[in-house]
């Protein structure tokens, strides 16, 4: 399968997916740590992909998303954004209802 097809399948197959450096329990950069903390605080299950363990995804997702950096939070097939956007949405109360709605179907 082409890597772009793999990325598309991951994004379409998971209501909430976070592309990050490391894992939720062991983030490998500060931006990923802050983002996963905000997402986890919302209490919804989510998928994640460690881009450090998947260099082909790390190289191609920025092209697919037209977004150059990690982490990237995707909800219902749409790119929400990276660390600053996700943390700001969490702080102003926008993130939790978005994730609850996505997780509910």
N, CA, C and O atoms as a GROMACS GRO file, in nm:
protein
  420
    1UNK      N    1   0.084  -0.118   0.000
    1UNK     CA    2   0.000   0.000   0.000
    1UNK      C    3   0.089   0.125   0.000
    1UNK      O    4   0.190   0.130   0.071
    2UNK      N    5   0.052   0.222  -0.078
    2UNK     CA    6   0.123   0.349  -0.084
    2UNK      C    7   0.113   0.419   0.052
    2UNK      O    8   0.011   0.408   0.120
    3UNK      N    9   0.217   0.490   0.091
    3UNK     CA   10   0.221   0.555   0.223
    3UNK      C   11   0.109   0.658   0.236
    3UNK      O   12   0.052   0.675   0.344
    4UNK      N   13   0.077   0.727   0.127
    4UNK     CA   14  -0.032   0.826   0.132
    4UNK      C   15  -0.166   0.756   0.157
    4UNK      O   16  -0.252   0.810   0.226
    5UNK      N   17  -0.184   0.636   0.100
    5UNK     CA   18  -0.305   0.558   0.126
    5UNK      C   19  -0.310   0.514   0.272
    5UNK      O   20  -0.417   0.515   0.334
    6UNK      N   21  -0.196   0.476   0.326
    6UNK     CA   22  -0.188   0.436   0.467
    6UNK      C   23  -0.229   0.551   0.557
    6UNK      O   24  -0.308   0.534   0.649
    7UNK      N   25  -0.174   0.670   0.530
    7UNK     CA   26  -0.207   0.789   0.610
    7UNK      C   27  -0.357   0.818   0.600
    7UNK      O   28  -0.423   0.843   0.701
    8UNK      N   29  -0.409   0.816   0.479
    8UNK     CA   30  -0.552   0.844   0.457
    8UNK      C   31  -0.638   0.743   0.534
    8UNK      O   32  -0.737   0.781   0.596
    9UNK      N   33  -0.599   0.617   0.529
    9UNK     CA   34  -0.673   0.512   0.600
    9UNK      C   35  -0.670   0.534   0.751
    9UNK      O   36  -0.771   0.515   0.818
   10UNK      N   37  -0.553   0.572   0.804
   10UNK     CA   38  -0.542   0.598   0.948
   10UNK      C   39  -0.633   0.714   0.989
   10UNK      O   40  -0.703   0.706   1.090
   11UNK      N   41  -0.631   0.820   0.911
   11UNK     CA   42  -0.709   0.939   0.945
   11UNK      C   43  -0.858   0.912   0.932
   11UNK      O   44  -0.936   0.955   1.016
   12UNK      N   45  -0.897   0.840   0.827
   12UNK     CA   46  -1.039   0.811   0.807
   12UNK      C   47  -1.090   0.701   0.900
   12UNK      O   48  -1.209   0.696   0.931
   13UNK      N   49  -1.000   0.613   0.946
   13UNK     CA   50  -1.040   0.501   1.030
   13UNK      C   51  -1.043   0.529   1.178
   13UNK      O   52  -1.084   0.443   1.256
   14UNK      N   53  -1.000   0.647   1.219
   14UNK     CA   54  -0.996   0.684   1.360
   14UNK      C   55  -1.061   0.820   1.378
   14UNK      O   56  -1.019   0.919   1.317
   15UNK      N   57  -1.163   0.825   1.463
   15UNK     CA   58  -1.232   0.953   1.485
   15UNK      C   59  -1.137   1.057   1.541
   15UNK      O   60  -1.146   1.176   1.508
   16UNK      N   61  -1.045   1.013   1.627
   16UNK     CA   62  -0.946   1.104   1.687
   16UNK      C   63  -0.810   1.035   1.673
   16UNK      O   64  -0.791   0.925   1.724
   17UNK      N   65  -0.718   1.101   1.606
   17UNK     CA   66  -0.583   1.044   1.592
   17UNK      C   67  -0.480   1.156   1.607
   17UNK      O   68  -0.495   1.266   1.553
   18UNK      N   69  -0.377   1.124   1.683
   18UNK     CA   70  -0.270   1.220   1.709
   18UNK      C   71  -0.139   1.164   1.652
   18UNK      O   72  -0.094   1.056   1.691
   19UNK      N   73  -0.080   1.238   1.562
   19UNK     CA   74   0.053   1.205   1.511
   19UNK      C   75   0.150   1.284   1.598
   19UNK      O   76   0.145   1.407   1.604
   20UNK      N   77   0.238   1.211   1.666
   20UNK     CA   78   0.324   1.274   1.765
   20UNK      C   79   0.462   1.209   1.767
   20UNK      O   80   0.484   1.106   1.705
   21UNK      N   81   0.552   1.271   1.840
   21UNK     CA   82   0.685   1.213   1.861
   21UNK      C   83   0.681   1.140   1.994
   21UNK      O   84   0.667   1.201   2.100
   22UNK      N   85   0.693   1.007   1.986
   22UNK     CA   86   0.684   0.924   2.105
   22UNK      C   87   0.543   0.870   2.121
   22UNK      O   88   0.467   0.861   2.025
   23UNK      N   89   0.510   0.833   2.245
   23UNK     CA   90   0.378   0.778   2.275
   23UNK      C   91   0.313   0.864   2.383
   23UNK      O   92   0.381   0.945   2.447
   24UNK      N   93   0.182   0.847   2.404
   24UNK     CA   94   0.117   0.927   2.510
   24UNK      C   95   0.184   0.910   2.646
   24UNK      O   96   0.190   1.005   2.724
   25UNK      N   97   0.233   0.790   2.675
   25UNK     CA   98   0.298   0.767   2.804
   25UNK      C   99   0.444   0.812   2.808
   25UNK      O  100   0.499   0.836   2.915
   26UNK      N  101   0.505   0.823   2.690
   26UNK     CA  102   0.645   0.865   2.682
   26UNK      C  103   0.667   0.959   2.563
   26UNK      O  104   0.733   0.921   2.466
   27UNK      N  105   0.612   1.081   2.570
   27UNK     CA  106   0.634   1.174   2.460
   27UNK      C  107   0.783   1.206   2.446
   27UNK      O  108   0.856   1.212   2.545
   28UNK      N  109   0.826   1.225   2.322
   28UNK     CA  110   0.968   1.247   2.295
   28UNK      C  111   1.002   1.392   2.262
   28UNK      O  112   1.115   1.421   2.222
   29UNK      N  113   0.906   1.482   2.277
   29UNK     CA  114   0.937   1.625   2.264
   29UNK      C  115   0.835   1.703   2.346
   29UNK      O  116   0.726   1.653   2.375
   30UNK      N  117   0.870   1.823   2.382
   30UNK     CA  118   0.784   1.907   2.465
   30UNK      C  119   0.650   1.939   2.399
   30UNK      O  120   0.547   1.943   2.466
   31UNK      N  121   0.653   1.963   2.268
   31UNK     CA  122   0.528   1.996   2.198
   31UNK      C  123   0.432   1.877   2.200
   31UNK      O  124   0.312   1.894   2.222
   32UNK      N  125   0.486   1.758   2.175
   32UNK     CA  126   0.402   1.638   2.181
   32UNK      C  127   0.350   1.616   2.323
   32UNK      O  128   0.235   1.577   2.341
   33UNK      N  129   0.434   1.640   2.423
   33UNK     CA  130   0.393   1.623   2.562
   33UNK      C  131   0.278   1.716   2.598
   33UNK      O  132   0.180   1.673   2.659
   34UNK      N  133   0.288   1.842   2.560
   34UNK     CA  134   0.182   1.939   2.591
   34UNK      C  135   0.053   1.904   2.517
   34UNK      O  136  -0.056   1.915   2.573
   35UNK      N  137   0.066   1.861   2.392
   35UNK     CA  138  -0.053   1.829   2.313
   35UNK      C  139  -0.124   1.707   2.368
   35UNK      O  140  -0.246   1.708   2.386
   36UNK      N  141  -0.048   1.601   2.396
   36UNK     CA  142  -0.111   1.478   2.446
   36UNK      C  143  -0.173   1.502   2.583
   36UNK      O  144  -0.275   1.442   2.616
   37UNK      N  145  -0.114   1.589   2.663
   37UNK     CA  146  -0.170   1.623   2.793
   37UNK      C  147  -0.308   1.688   2.776
   37UNK      O  148  -0.402   1.655   2.848
   38UNK      N  149  -0.318   1.781   2.681
   38UNK     CA  150  -0.446   1.849   2.655
   38UNK      C  151  -0.551   1.750   2.604
   38UNK      O  152  -0.666   1.754   2.646
   39UNK      N  153  -0.510   1.662   2.512
   39UNK     CA  154  -0.604   1.564   2.456
   39UNK      C  155  -0.649   1.466   2.564
   39UNK      O  156  -0.767   1.436   2.575
   40UNK      N  157  -0.556   1.416   2.644
   40UNK     CA  158  -0.589   1.319   2.749
   40UNK      C  159  -0.679   1.381   2.855
   40UNK      O  160  -0.763   1.311   2.914
   41UNK      N  161  -0.662   1.510   2.881
   41UNK     CA  162  -0.745   1.578   2.982
   41UNK      C  163  -0.892   1.580   2.942
   41UNK      O  164  -0.979   1.600   3.027
   42UNK      N  165  -0.920   1.561   2.814
   42UNK     CA  166  -1.059   1.562   2.765
   42UNK      C  167  -1.128   1.428   2.786
   42UNK      O  168  -1.250   1.418   2.770
   43UNK      N  169  -1.052   1.325   2.823
   43UNK     CA  170  -1.111   1.199   2.864
   43UNK      C  171  -1.162   1.108   2.755
   43UNK      O  172  -1.236   1.013   2.784
   44UNK      N  173  -1.128   1.132   2.630
   44UNK     CA  174  -1.175   1.046   2.521
   44UNK      C  175  -1.060   0.956   2.473
   44UNK      O  176  -0.943   0.994   2.476
   45UNK      N  177  -1.098   0.836   2.428
   45UNK     CA  178  -0.998   0.747   2.369
   45UNK      C  179  -0.955   0.804   2.235
   45UNK      O  180  -1.034   0.863   2.163
   46UNK      N  181  -0.827   0.784   2.202
   46UNK     CA  182  -0.777   0.832   2.074
   46UNK      C  183  -0.665   0.740   2.026
   46UNK      O  184  -0.598   0.674   2.105
   47UNK      N  185  -0.648   0.739   1.896
   47UNK     CA  186  -0.537   0.664   1.837
   47UNK      C  187  -0.418   0.758   1.827
   47UNK      O  188  -0.432   0.880   1.827
   48UNK      N  189  -0.299   0.697   1.819
   48UNK     CA  190  -0.180   0.780   1.797
   48UNK      C  191  -0.084   0.704   1.708
   48UNK      O  192  -0.087   0.582   1.699
   49UNK      N  193   0.002   0.780   1.643
   49UNK     CA  194   0.110   0.723   1.563
   49UNK      C  195   0.238   0.794   1.606
   49UNK      O  196   0.245   0.917   1.605
   50UNK      N  197   0.337   0.715   1.644
   50UNK     CA  198   0.469   0.769   1.679
   50UNK      C  199   0.547   0.789   1.549
   50UNK      O  200   0.592   0.692   1.487
   51UNK      N  201   0.562   0.914   1.508
   51UNK     CA  202   0.629   0.941   1.380
   51UNK      C  203   0.779   0.912   1.386
   51UNK      O  204   0.843   0.899   1.282
   52UNK      N  205   0.835   0.901   1.506
   52UNK     CA  206   0.976   0.865   1.518
   52UNK      C  207   0.997   0.718   1.481
   52UNK      O  208   1.103   0.680   1.431
   53UNK      N  209   0.896   0.635   1.507
   53UNK     CA  210   0.903   0.493   1.474
   53UNK      C  211   0.858   0.464   1.331
   53UNK      O  212   0.877   0.353   1.280
   54UNK      N  213   0.800   0.564   1.266
   54UNK     CA  214   0.749   0.549   1.130
   54UNK      C  215   0.802   0.662   1.042
   54UNK      O  216   0.729   0.756   1.010
   55UNK      N  217   0.930   0.653   1.002
   55UNK     CA  218   0.991   0.764   0.927
   55UNK      C  219   0.921   0.796   0.796
   55UNK      O  220   0.924   0.911   0.751
   56UNK      N  221   0.858   0.695   0.734
   56UNK     CA  222   0.789   0.722   0.607
   56UNK      C  223   0.665   0.808   0.631
   56UNK      O  224   0.630   0.891   0.547
   57UNK      N  225   0.598   0.789   0.745
   57UNK     CA  226   0.485   0.874   0.779
   57UNK      C  227   0.535   1.013   0.818
   57UNK      O  228   0.476   1.114   0.780
   58UNK      N  229   0.643   1.017   0.894
   58UNK     CA  230   0.701   1.146   0.934
   58UNK      C  231   0.739   1.229   0.811
   58UNK      O  232   0.724   1.351   0.812
   59UNK      N  233   0.789   1.163   0.707
   59UNK     CA  234   0.832   1.235   0.587
   59UNK      C  235   0.714   1.278   0.500
   59UNK      O  236   0.721   1.381   0.434
   60UNK      N  237   0.606   1.200   0.499
   60UNK     CA  238   0.497   1.224   0.404
   60UNK      C  239   0.374   1.293   0.463
   60UNK      O  240   0.299   1.356   0.388
   61UNK      N  241   0.350   1.281   0.592
   61UNK     CA  242   0.231   1.344   0.650
   61UNK      C  243   0.230   1.496   0.630
   61UNK      O  244   0.124   1.552   0.600
   62UNK      N  245   0.344   1.566   0.646
   62UNK     CA  246   0.339   1.711   0.621
   62UNK      C  247   0.294   1.747   0.479
   62UNK      O  248   0.231   1.850   0.458
   63UNK      N  249   0.326   1.663   0.382
   63UNK     CA  250   0.282   1.685   0.245
   63UNK      C  251   0.131   1.659   0.236
   63UNK      O  252   0.056   1.739   0.179
   64UNK      N  253   0.086   1.547   0.293
   64UNK     CA  254  -0.055   1.510   0.292
   64UNK      C  255  -0.140   1.620   0.359
   64UNK      O  256  -0.244   1.659   0.308
   65UNK      N  257  -0.092   1.666   0.473
   65UNK     CA  258  -0.168   1.759   0.555
   65UNK      C  259  -0.149   1.906   0.515
   65UNK      O  260  -0.228   1.992   0.552
   66UNK      N  261  -0.044   1.932   0.438
   66UNK     CA  262  -0.003   2.070   0.411
   66UNK      C  263   0.021   2.144   0.543
   66UNK      O  264  -0.015   2.260   0.560
   67UNK      N  265   0.083   2.071   0.637
   67UNK     CA  266   0.115   2.123   0.772
   67UNK      C  267   0.254   2.069   0.805
   67UNK      O  268   0.272   1.948   0.812
   68UNK      N  269   0.353   2.156   0.826
   68UNK     CA  270   0.493   2.110   0.829
   68UNK      C  271   0.542   2.045   0.958
   68UNK      O  272   0.646   1.980   0.957
   69UNK      N  273   0.470   2.062   1.067
   69UNK     CA  274   0.527   2.022   1.196
   69UNK      C  275   0.445   1.914   1.266
   69UNK      O  276   0.332   1.884   1.226
   70UNK      N  277   0.503   1.858   1.371
   70UNK     CA  278   0.437   1.762   1.459
   70UNK      C  279   0.438   1.821   1.600
   70UNK      O  280   0.528   1.897   1.634
   71UNK      N  281   0.340   1.786   1.679
   71UNK     CA  282   0.232   1.692   1.657
   71UNK      C  283   0.123   1.748   1.566
   71UNK      O  284   0.117   1.868   1.538
   72UNK      N  285   0.037   1.656   1.519
   72UNK     CA  286  -0.081   1.692   1.442
   72UNK      C  287  -0.200   1.615   1.499
   72UNK      O  288  -0.197   1.493   1.510
   73UNK      N  289  -0.305   1.689   1.536
   73UNK     CA  290  -0.428   1.627   1.585
   73UNK      C  291  -0.532   1.632   1.474
   73UNK      O  292  -0.563   1.738   1.419
   74UNK      N  293  -0.586   1.514   1.442
   74UNK     CA  294  -0.691   1.500   1.342
   74UNK      C  295  -0.817   1.452   1.410
   74UNK      O  296  -0.813   1.359   1.491
   75UNK      N  297  -0.930   1.516   1.380
   75UNK     CA  298  -1.059   1.478   1.436
   75UNK      C  299  -1.158   1.464   1.322
   75UNK      O  300  -1.182   1.559   1.247
   76UNK      N  301  -1.217   1.344   1.310
   76UNK     CA  302  -1.315   1.315   1.205
   76UNK      C  303  -1.263   1.353   1.066
   76UNK      O  304  -1.335   1.412   0.986
   77UNK      N  305  -1.138   1.318   1.040
   77UNK     CA  306  -1.081   1.339   0.908
   77UNK      C  307  -1.031   1.479   0.880
   77UNK      O  308  -0.983   1.506   0.770
   78UNK      N  309  -1.042   1.569   0.977
   78UNK     CA  310  -0.998   1.708   0.958
   78UNK      C  311  -0.880   1.739   1.049
   78UNK      O  312  -0.877   1.699   1.166
   79UNK      N  313  -0.783   1.808   0.995
   79UNK     CA  314  -0.669   1.851   1.076
   79UNK      C  315  -0.714   1.964   1.167
   79UNK      O  316  -0.760   2.069   1.120
   80UNK      N  317  -0.700   1.943   1.297
   80UNK     CA  318  -0.732   2.048   1.395
   80UNK      C  319  -0.613   2.143   1.406
   80UNK      O  320  -0.630   2.265   1.403
   81UNK      N  321  -0.493   2.085   1.420
   81UNK     CA  322  -0.374   2.168   1.429
   81UNK      C  323  -0.266   2.102   1.513
   81UNK      O  324  -0.272   1.984   1.544
   82UNK      N  325  -0.168   2.184   1.548
   82UNK     CA  326  -0.055   2.137   1.626
   82UNK      C  327  -0.066   2.181   1.771
   82UNK      O  328  -0.175   2.210   1.820
   83UNK      N  329   0.047   2.184   1.837
   83UNK     CA  330   0.054   2.208   1.981
   83UNK      C  331  -0.016   2.338   2.022
   83UNK      O  332  -0.102   2.335   2.110
   84UNK      N  333   0.021   2.450   1.962
   84UNK     CA  334  -0.034   2.578   2.006
   84UNK      C  335  -0.186   2.583   1.991
   84UNK      O  336  -0.257   2.630   2.080
   85UNK      N  337  -0.235   2.536   1.877
   85UNK     CA  338  -0.379   2.540   1.851
   85UNK      C  339  -0.454   2.447   1.947
   85UNK      O  340  -0.554   2.487   2.006
   86UNK      N  341  -0.403   2.324   1.963
   86UNK     CA  342  -0.470   2.228   2.052
   86UNK      C  343  -0.471   2.278   2.196
   86UNK      O  344  -0.573   2.269   2.264
   87UNK      N  345  -0.358   2.329   2.242
   87UNK     CA  346  -0.350   2.378   2.381
   87UNK      C  347  -0.440   2.499   2.401
   87UNK      O  348  -0.504   2.512   2.506
   88UNK      N  349  -0.446   2.587   2.303
   88UNK     CA  350  -0.534   2.704   2.312
   88UNK      C  351  -0.681   2.660   2.315
   88UNK      O  352  -0.761   2.713   2.392
   89UNK      N  353  -0.716   2.564   2.230
   89UNK     CA  354  -0.854   2.513   2.229
   89UNK      C  355  -0.889   2.448   2.363
   89UNK      O  356  -1.002   2.462   2.411
   90UNK      N  357  -0.792   2.378   2.422
   90UNK     CA  358  -0.816   2.315   2.553
   90UNK      C  359  -0.839   2.422   2.659
   90UNK      O  360  -0.931   2.412   2.741
   91UNK      N  361  -0.755   2.524   2.658
   91UNK     CA  362  -0.764   2.631   2.759
   91UNK      C  363  -0.896   2.707   2.749
   91UNK      O  364  -0.951   2.746   2.852
   92UNK      N  365  -0.947   2.729   2.627
   92UNK     CA  366  -1.070   2.807   2.615
   92UNK      C  367  -1.195   2.720   2.608
   92UNK      O  368  -1.304   2.770   2.580
   93UNK      N  369  -1.180   2.589   2.633
   93UNK     CA  370  -1.295   2.501   2.644
   93UNK      C  371  -1.351   2.448   2.513
   93UNK      O  372  -1.460   2.389   2.512
   94UNK      N  373  -1.281   2.466   2.401
   94UNK     CA  374  -1.332   2.420   2.272
   94UNK      C  375  -1.293   2.275   2.241
   94UNK      O  376  -1.363   2.208   2.165
   95UNK      N  377  -1.184   2.227   2.299
   95UNK     CA  378  -1.132   2.096   2.263
   95UNK      C  379  -1.221   1.982   2.315
   95UNK      O  380  -1.253   1.889   2.240
   96UNK      N  381  -1.258   1.989   2.441
   96UNK     CA  382  -1.333   1.878   2.501
   96UNK      C  383  -1.465   1.850   2.429
   96UNK      O  384  -1.491   1.734   2.398
   97UNK      N  385  -1.550   1.951   2.399
   97UNK     CA  386  -1.673   1.919   2.326
   97UNK      C  387  -1.647   1.864   2.186
   97UNK      O  388  -1.722   1.779   2.138
   98UNK      N  389  -1.542   1.910   2.120
   98UNK     CA  390  -1.506   1.860   1.988
   98UNK      C  391  -1.471   1.712   1.995
   98UNK      O  392  -1.519   1.633   1.913
   99UNK      N  393  -1.388   1.674   2.092
   99UNK     CA  394  -1.347   1.535   2.105
   99UNK      C  395  -1.462   1.447   2.153
   99UNK      O  396  -1.474   1.333   2.108
  100UNK      N  397  -1.546   1.498   2.243
  100UNK     CA  398  -1.662   1.421   2.290
  100UNK      C  399  -1.755   1.391   2.173
  100UNK      O  400  -1.802   1.278   2.158
  101UNK      N  401  -1.781   1.490   2.092
  101UNK     CA  402  -1.868   1.473   1.976
  101UNK      C  403  -1.811   1.371   1.879
  101UNK      O  404  -1.884   1.287   1.827
  102UNK      N  405  -1.680   1.379   1.853
  102UNK     CA  406  -1.615   1.287   1.761
  102UNK      C  407  -1.619   1.144   1.814
  102UNK      O  408  -1.645   1.050   1.739
  103UNK      N  409  -1.594   1.128   1.944
  103UNK     CA  410  -1.592   0.995   2.004
  103UNK      C  411  -1.732   0.933   2.009
  103UNK      O  412  -1.746   0.811   2.005
  104UNK      N  413  -1.834   1.017   2.017
  104UNK     CA  414  -1.971   0.967   2.023
  104UNK      C  415  -2.018   0.915   1.887
  104UNK      O  416  -2.115   0.840   1.879
  105UNK      N  417  -1.947   0.955   1.781
  105UNK     CA  418  -1.985   0.905   1.649
  105UNK      C  419  -2.040   1.017   1.571
  105UNK      O  420  -2.078   0.998   1.455
   0.00000   0.00000   0.00000
